[in-house]
Structure formats: C-alpha cells, structure tokens
C-alpha cells in the first residue's frame, strides 16, 4: 500500500465517520470533524504541503517509488 492511496482511504473513512456521527445525532462532533478536514484540505491545496502525507511516508513508500 502506498502513501497517496492510504491517504485517500483515510480521508474517505473520516468522511464516513462524520456522516455516521451526523446520522446518530452528534451534530457538534460531526461539524467539528468536517471543519478539521476542510482546514487540512484547504491548507494542503494552497501550500502543496500535507502533514498527513509526510507522517505516513515514515512508514509507507510513495506510489512513485512503488512503481519503479
């Protein structure tokens, strides 16, 4: 498993958890999780730096390295 794929899977899980919290009635927790994800994605898009990707690279190879 490479870093970029793992990051997308973790993002999908976080969005799923947020939806589950909203459906269960924990709107405050769902809102906080959504705002956190939005901040991370905007910061990543504007700067090109993603903290989560850098943390995951310590344990998993990049998809570019895996193809070589």
N, CA, C and O atoms as a printed pandas DataFrame, in Angstrom:
     atom_number atom_name residue_name chain_id  residue_number  x_coord  y_coord  z_coord
0              1         N          UNK        A               1    0.858   -1.173    0.000
1              2        CA          UNK        A               1    0.000    0.000    0.000
2              3         C          UNK        A               1    0.902    1.234    0.000
3              4         O          UNK        A               1    1.856    1.319    0.774
4              5         N          UNK        A               2    0.590    2.179   -0.870
5              6        CA          UNK        A               2    1.418    3.378   -0.938
6              7         C          UNK        A               2    0.733    4.551   -0.236
7              8         O          UNK        A               2   -0.458    4.502    0.074
8              9         N          UNK        A               3    1.502    5.589    0.001
9             10        CA          UNK        A               3    1.073    6.714    0.835
10            11         C          UNK        A               3   -0.155    7.428    0.258
11            12         O          UNK        A               3   -1.114    7.690    0.983
12            13         N          UNK        A               4   -0.130    7.738   -1.018
13            14        CA          UNK        A               4   -1.217    8.508   -1.608
14            15         C          UNK        A               4   -2.541    7.748   -1.554
15            16         O          UNK        A               4   -3.586    8.333   -1.269
16            17         N          UNK        A               5   -2.494    6.448   -1.828
17            18        CA          UNK        A               5   -3.710    5.632   -1.748
18            19         C          UNK        A               5   -4.197    5.538   -0.310
19            20         O          UNK        A               5   -5.395    5.638   -0.045
20            21         N          UNK        A               6   -3.272    5.346    0.612
21            22        CA          UNK        A               6   -3.632    5.248    2.020
22            23         C          UNK        A               6   -4.241    6.556    2.522
23            24         O          UNK        A               6   -5.178    6.538    3.320
24            25         N          UNK        A               7   -3.719    7.680    2.064
25            26        CA          UNK        A               7   -4.261    8.977    2.466
26            27         C          UNK        A               7   -5.711    9.121    1.995
27            28         O          UNK        A               7   -6.561    9.607    2.742
28            29         N          UNK        A               8   -5.991    8.703    0.770
29            30        CA          UNK        A               8   -7.356    8.794    0.246
30            31         C          UNK        A               8   -8.307    7.879    1.011
31            32         O          UNK        A               8   -9.454    8.242    1.270
32            33         N          UNK        A               9   -7.828    6.699    1.368
33            34        CA          UNK        A               9   -8.653    5.770    2.146
34            35         C          UNK        A               9   -8.962    6.356    3.520
35            36         O          UNK        A               9  -10.096    6.273    3.991
36            37         N          UNK        A              10   -7.960    6.946    4.160
37            38        CA          UNK        A              10   -8.179    7.556    5.478
38            39         C          UNK        A              10   -9.128    8.741    5.397
39            40         O          UNK        A              10   -9.939    8.941    6.302
40            41         N          UNK        A              11   -9.043    9.532    4.331
41            42        CA          UNK        A              11   -9.962   10.648    4.136
42            43         C          UNK        A              11  -11.389   10.141    3.961
43            44         O          UNK        A              11  -12.322   10.703    4.536
44            45         N          UNK        A              12  -11.564    9.094    3.180
45            46        CA          UNK        A              12  -12.890    8.510    2.990
46            47         C          UNK        A              12  -13.448    7.980    4.310
47            48         O          UNK        A              12  -14.637    8.135    4.589
48            49         N          UNK        A              13  -12.594    7.357    5.119
49            50        CA          UNK        A              13  -13.034    6.870    6.427
50            51         C          UNK        A              13  -13.450    8.020    7.336
51            52         O          UNK        A              13  -14.461    7.927    8.033
52            53         N          UNK        A              14  -12.677    9.103    7.333
53            54        CA          UNK        A              14  -13.009   10.256    8.164
54            55         C          UNK        A              14  -14.342   10.868    7.734
55            56         O          UNK        A              14  -15.149   11.249    8.582
56            57         N          UNK        A              15  -14.578   10.965    6.424
57            58        CA          UNK        A              15  -15.856   11.488    5.942
58            59         C          UNK        A              15  -17.012   10.551    6.307
59            60         O          UNK        A              15  -18.103   11.007    6.653
60            61         N          UNK        A              16  -16.769    9.258    6.229
61            62        CA          UNK        A              16  -17.786    8.285    6.635
62            63         C          UNK        A              16  -18.115    8.376    8.110
63            64         O          UNK        A              16  -19.279    8.281    8.500
64            65         N          UNK        A              17  -17.096    8.559    8.929
65            66        CA          UNK        A              17  -17.321    8.713   10.373
66            67         C          UNK        A              17  -18.111    9.987   10.649
67            68         O          UNK        A              17  -18.989   10.007   11.512
68            69         N          UNK        A              18  -17.795   11.041    9.915
69            70        CA          UNK        A              18  -18.531   12.296   10.076
70            71         C          UNK        A              18  -20.002   12.114    9.708
71            72         O          UNK        A              18  -20.885   12.616   10.405
72            73         N          UNK        A              19  -20.265   11.400    8.622
73            74        CA          UNK        A              19  -21.651   11.130    8.230
74            75         C          UNK        A              19  -22.363   10.277    9.267
75            76         O          UNK        A              19  -23.537   10.500    9.563
76            77         N          UNK        A              20  -21.648    9.294    9.821
77            78        CA          UNK        A              20  -22.234    8.438   10.846
78            79         C          UNK        A              20  -22.576    9.245   12.095
79            80         O          UNK        A              20  -23.634    9.050   12.692
80            81         N          UNK        A              21  -21.682   10.149   12.490
81            82        CA          UNK        A              21  -21.946   10.984   13.655
82            83         C          UNK        A              21  -23.158   11.883   13.436
83            84         O          UNK        A              21  -23.974   12.068   14.339
84            85         N          UNK        A              22  -23.269   12.441   12.228
85            86        CA          UNK        A              22  -24.418   13.294   11.917
86            87         C          UNK        A              22  -25.718   12.493   11.946
87            88         O          UNK        A              22  -26.734   12.970   12.450
88            89         N          UNK        A              23  -25.685   11.279   11.405
89            90        CA          UNK        A              23  -26.884   10.438   11.395
90            91         C          UNK        A              23  -27.268    9.987   12.796
91            92         O          UNK        A              23  -28.447    9.783   13.088
92            93         N          UNK        A              24  -26.272    9.831   13.662
93            94        CA          UNK        A              24  -26.535    9.383   15.028
94            95         C          UNK        A              24  -26.976   10.535   15.932
95            96         O          UNK        A              24  -27.336   10.317   17.088
96            97         N          UNK        A              25  -26.946   11.754   15.405
97            98        CA          UNK        A              25  -27.403   12.885   16.202
98            99         C          UNK        A              25  -26.301   13.680   16.860
99           100         O          UNK        A              25  -26.581   14.658   17.554
100          101         N          UNK        A              26  -25.056   13.290   16.663
101          102        CA          UNK        A              26  -23.927   14.025   17.247
102          103         C          UNK        A              26  -23.483   15.099   16.248
103          104         O          UNK        A              26  -22.389   15.029   15.690
104          105         N          UNK        A              27  -24.329   16.066   16.041
105          106        CA          UNK        A              27  -24.070   17.081   15.029
106          107         C          UNK        A              27  -22.852   17.929   15.363
107          108         O          UNK        A              27  -22.108   18.326   14.467
108          109         N          UNK        A              28  -22.644   18.208   16.637
109          110        CA          UNK        A              28  -21.496   19.028   17.032
110          111         C          UNK        A              28  -20.184   18.321   16.693
111          112         O          UNK        A              28  -19.274   18.942   16.142
112          113         N          UNK        A              29  -20.076   17.040   17.014
113          114        CA          UNK        A              29  -18.864   16.276   16.720
114          115         C          UNK        A              29  -18.672   16.141   15.209
115          116         O          UNK        A              29  -17.549   16.242   14.715
116          117         N          UNK        A              30  -19.758   15.914   14.477
117          118        CA          UNK        A              30  -19.673   15.795   13.024
118          119         C          UNK        A              30  -19.213   17.114   12.410
119          120         O          UNK        A              30  -18.392   17.123   11.493
120          121         N          UNK        A              31  -19.740   18.222   12.915
121          122        CA          UNK        A              31  -19.359   19.544   12.406
122          123         C          UNK        A              31  -17.886   19.824   12.682
123          124         O          UNK        A              31  -17.182   20.328   11.807
124          125         N          UNK        A              32  -17.417   19.511   13.868
125          126        CA          UNK        A              32  -16.008   19.736   14.218
126          127         C          UNK        A              32  -15.092   18.900   13.328
127          128         O          UNK        A              32  -14.068   19.390   12.854
128          129         N          UNK        A              33  -15.456   17.652   13.103
129          130        CA          UNK        A              33  -14.657   16.786   12.238
130          131         C          UNK        A              33  -14.639   17.317   10.802
131          132         O          UNK        A              33  -13.590   17.330   10.159
132          133         N          UNK        A              34  -15.781   17.749   10.308
133          134        CA          UNK        A              34  -15.849   18.299    8.949
134          135         C          UNK        A              34  -15.005   19.561    8.815
135          136         O          UNK        A              34  -14.286   19.718    7.827
136          137         N          UNK        A              35  -15.080   20.456    9.783
137          138        CA          UNK        A              35  -14.285   21.689    9.742
138          139         C          UNK        A              35  -12.795   21.352    9.765
139          140         O          UNK        A              35  -12.013   21.968    9.040
140          141         N          UNK        A              36  -12.395   20.389   10.582
141          142        CA          UNK        A              36  -10.996   19.963   10.624
142          143         C          UNK        A              36  -10.520   19.437    9.283
143          144         O          UNK        A              36   -9.429   19.779    8.828
144          145         N          UNK        A              37  -11.337   18.606    8.648
145          146        CA          UNK        A              37  -10.984   18.074    7.332
146          147         C          UNK        A              37  -10.905   19.189    6.287
147          148         O          UNK        A              37  -10.011   19.188    5.440
148          149         N          UNK        A              38  -11.831   20.126    6.349
149          150        CA          UNK        A              38  -11.819   21.242    5.398
150          151         C          UNK        A              38  -10.549   22.065    5.558
151          152         O          UNK        A              38   -9.922   22.436    4.566
152          153         N          UNK        A              39  -10.168   22.351    6.788
153          154        CA          UNK        A              39   -8.950   23.133    7.034
154          155         C          UNK        A              39   -7.723   22.404    6.501
155          156         O          UNK        A              39   -6.871   23.010    5.851
156          157         N          UNK        A              40   -7.631   21.107    6.774
157          158        CA          UNK        A              40   -6.487   20.324    6.292
158          159         C          UNK        A              40   -6.430   20.324    4.768
159          160         O          UNK        A              40   -5.356   20.499    4.192
160          161         N          UNK        A              41   -7.572   20.129    4.107
161          162        CA          UNK        A              41   -7.596   20.066    2.648
162          163         C          UNK        A              41   -7.301   21.420    2.006
163          164         O          UNK        A              41   -6.615   21.482    0.986
164          165         N          UNK        A              42   -7.808   22.499    2.588
165          166        CA          UNK        A              42   -7.517   23.831    2.047
166          167         C          UNK        A              42   -6.041   24.161    2.225
167          168         O          UNK        A              42   -5.402   24.661    1.300
168          169         N          UNK        A              43   -5.497   23.886    3.405
169          170        CA          UNK        A              43   -4.073   24.150    3.642
170          171         C          UNK        A              43   -3.210   23.321    2.688
171          172         O          UNK        A              43   -2.216   23.821    2.161
172          173         N          UNK        A              44   -3.576   22.087    2.468
173          174        CA          UNK        A              44   -2.831   21.221    1.552
174          175         C          UNK        A              44   -2.915   21.742    0.121
175          176         O          UNK        A              44   -1.921   21.736   -0.606
176          177         N          UNK        A              45   -4.084   22.187   -0.276
177          178        CA          UNK        A              45   -4.258   22.694   -1.633
178          179         C          UNK        A              45   -3.520   24.001   -1.887
179          180         O          UNK        A              45   -2.988   24.210   -2.977
180          181         N          UNK        A              46   -3.482   24.876   -0.897
181          182        CA          UNK        A              46   -2.836   26.174   -1.071
182          183         C          UNK        A              46   -1.317   26.101   -0.980
183          184         O          UNK        A              46   -0.615   26.818   -1.694
184          185         N          UNK        A              47   -0.816   25.248   -0.117
185          186        CA          UNK        A              47    0.627   25.211    0.113
186          187         C          UNK        A              47    1.324   24.057   -0.595
187          188         O          UNK        A              47    2.534   24.114   -0.816
188          189         N          UNK        A              48    0.590   23.018   -0.953
189          190        CA          UNK        A              48    1.212   21.841   -1.547
190          191         C          UNK        A              48    1.855   20.940   -0.492
191          192         O          UNK        A              48    2.480   19.936   -0.834
192          193         N          UNK        A              49    1.707   21.291    0.780
193          194        CA          UNK        A              49    2.270   20.516    1.882
194          195         C          UNK        A              49    1.132   19.846    2.618
195          196         O          UNK        A              49    0.176   20.508    3.021
196          197         N          UNK        A              50    1.224   18.551    2.797
197          198        CA          UNK        A              50    0.210   17.820    3.551
198          199         C          UNK        A              50    0.893   17.091    4.705
199          200         O          UNK        A              50    1.710   16.194    4.495
200          201         N          UNK        A              51    0.549   17.484    5.909
201          202        CA          UNK        A              51    1.160   16.909    7.098
202          203         C          UNK        A              51    0.903   15.407    7.178
203          204         O          UNK        A              51    1.796   14.638    7.533
204          205         N          UNK        A              52   -0.302   14.998    6.851
205          206        CA          UNK        A              52   -0.664   13.581    6.942
206          207         C          UNK        A              52    0.203   12.735    6.005
207          208         O          UNK        A              52    0.653   11.651    6.375
208          209         N          UNK        A              53    0.431   13.242    4.789
209          210        CA          UNK        A              53    1.261   12.515    3.827
210          211         C          UNK        A              53    2.683   12.367    4.342
211          212         O          UNK        A              53    3.284   11.300    4.212
212          213         N          UNK        A              54    3.220   13.422    4.920
213          214        CA          UNK        A              54    4.583   13.345    5.445
214          215         C          UNK        A              54    4.691   12.373    6.613
215          216         O          UNK        A              54    5.694   11.670    6.740
216          217         N          UNK        A              55    3.687   12.324    7.454
217          218        CA          UNK        A              55    3.692   11.367    8.573
218          219         C          UNK        A              55    3.616    9.943    8.040
219          220         O          UNK        A              55    4.334    9.062    8.513
220          221         N          UNK        A              56    2.746    9.713    7.054
221          222        CA          UNK        A              56    2.587    8.367    6.503
222          223         C          UNK        A              56    3.829    7.901    5.746
223          224         O          UNK        A              56    4.101    6.702    5.680
224          225         N          UNK        A              57    4.588    8.848    5.170
225          226        CA          UNK        A              57    5.798    8.474    4.421
226          227         C          UNK        A              57    6.861    7.848    5.322
227          228         O          UNK        A              57    7.755    7.160    4.828
228          229         N          UNK        A              58    6.781    8.072    6.611
229          230        CA          UNK        A              58    7.759    7.457    7.508
230          231         C          UNK        A              58    7.561    5.944    7.598
231          232         O          UNK        A              58    8.493    5.210    7.928
232          233         N          UNK        A              59    6.329    5.476    7.302
233          234        CA          UNK        A              59    6.038    4.051    7.435
234          235         C          UNK        A              59    5.737    3.361    6.107
235          236         O          UNK        A              59    5.890    2.145    5.993
236          237         N          UNK        A              60    5.304    4.140    5.088
237          238        CA          UNK        A              60    4.899    3.544    3.818
238          239         C          UNK        A              60    5.636    4.208    2.666
239          240         O          UNK        A              60    6.012    5.375    2.771
240          241         N          UNK        A              61    5.851    3.490    1.570
241          242        CA          UNK        A              61    6.533    4.084    0.411
242          243         C          UNK        A              61    5.569    4.956   -0.394
243          244         O          UNK        A              61    4.352    4.790   -0.321
244          245         N          UNK        A              62    6.134    5.880   -1.155
245          246        CA          UNK        A              62    5.332    6.709   -2.066
246          247         C          UNK        A              62    4.887    5.843   -3.241
247          248         O          UNK        A              62    5.536    4.847   -3.562
248          249         N          UNK        A              63    3.786    6.219   -3.878
249          250        CA          UNK        A              63    3.307    5.458   -5.036
250          251         C          UNK        A              63    4.306    5.514   -6.177
251          252         O          UNK        A              63    4.414    4.558   -6.945
252          253         N          UNK        A              64    5.046    6.624   -6.306
253          254        CA          UNK        A              64    6.072    6.740   -7.353
254          255         C          UNK        A              64    7.199    5.735   -7.125
255          256         O          UNK        A              64    7.682    5.119   -8.076
256          257         N          UNK        A              65    7.616    5.567   -5.884
257          258        CA          UNK        A              65    8.682    4.612   -5.559
258          259         C          UNK        A              65    8.222    3.178   -5.759
259          260         O          UNK        A              65    9.015    2.310   -6.125
260          261         N          UNK        A              66    6.934    2.931   -5.516
261          262        CA          UNK        A              66    6.401    1.587   -5.616
262          263         C          UNK        A              66    6.354    1.109   -7.070
263          264         O          UNK        A              66    6.498   -0.085   -7.331
264          265         N          UNK        A              67    6.153    2.033   -8.022
265          266        CA          UNK        A              67    6.054    1.673   -9.436
266          267         C          UNK        A              67    7.403    1.344  -10.048
267          268         O          UNK        A              67    7.466    0.615  -11.038
268          269         N          UNK        A              68    8.478    1.864   -9.483
269          270        CA          UNK        A              68    9.825    1.659  -10.059
270          271         C          UNK        A              68   10.345    0.277   -9.839
271          272         O          UNK        A              68   11.456   -0.040  -10.265
